[in-house]
């Protein structure tokens, strides 16, 4: 009893209030008190006493308040401990100075890459131009030798190789240099190199063809017959030789088989060029044929048996000089054809054009090599072929 009263004083106070209410009603517990519950509590506990709450409600309220405080405290601590680094990182990332510095670093890295790329392209361009200058110097030196104005002793030609031999050696060197450039051009196409790099290589190929024309012009003035007979070329190339070189119309046909796609405007321009080239070829061929017939008639003239021998010989020499002029016109037609194709095509198409032309002549030289190395019937012990 005493322990219960000590543990629950609020219940004892409530019991006293109920007893006082019974006495006020004359000892009748069934008659309700005229005072309300709050007035009864106030009268029992005094006018200044605070109203008493049930024990269970008060305990629930205190527990809820304590749990709320603990939860809020523990939640704040957990949130602070888990999100503070992220907030700091976001705060640092969103800092204007940091963003500006990152943007400057990215821009500096981009400019550095562009400078490096431009520097590499400049080195490649300088190397190709240097090679072109060396080729032009060598071509000028050889032209001086062929024309008899060069210093043969300083060029290692004091032993006196013929002018035709010098041209043959220079043509072999030209083929080797041109093959190297075409190999680089093919590699650039396969690697999808930028147009400016392809442009430099295409111009280098054009310069090499111009150099070859200079060598041929020099030997034409010195020995037109050596140039016309084509002994400086491979046998298969010689089979298709036309006035000391390739037929421009044949080059156009080769290009059309390999360069794709072509627009309607490009096709129309190329077909018009092909028609003009074929007409010019026919005109030059007729002119050369007429000169050959005239030279043959001059040499076979019966008047040479008389006293006018030197007069007829001078006439024959003039006709040979006219042959040189036709060969130079044919070389000019070859150069114009390449220039016009270069103008009609895009950079990549022009690169493909030069690669296809070089491959065509390379295959002709390969056919010549294979033909020369073929097994003979007599070498196989079968004797000569039946007649």
Secondary structure as GFF3:
##gff-version 3
##sequence-region A 1 387
A	DSSP	alpha_helix	2	7	.	.	.	ID=ss1
A	DSSP	alpha_helix	9	24	.	.	.	ID=ss2
A	DSSP	alpha_helix	37	45	.	.	.	ID=ss3
A	DSSP	alpha_helix	55	93	.	.	.	ID=ss4
A	DSSP	alpha_helix	96	147	.	.	.	ID=ss5
A	DSSP	alpha_helix	163	190	.	.	.	ID=ss6
A	DSSP	alpha_helix	195	222	.	.	.	ID=ss7
A	DSSP	alpha_helix	224	229	.	.	.	ID=ss8
A	DSSP	alpha_helix	235	239	.	.	.	ID=ss9
A	DSSP	alpha_helix	248	258	.	.	.	ID=ss10
A	DSSP	alpha_helix	264	299	.	.	.	ID=ss11
A	DSSP	three_ten_helix	302	305	.	.	.	ID=ss12
A	DSSP	alpha_helix	309	344	.	.	.	ID=ss13
A	DSSP	alpha_helix	347	372	.	.	.	ID=ss14
###
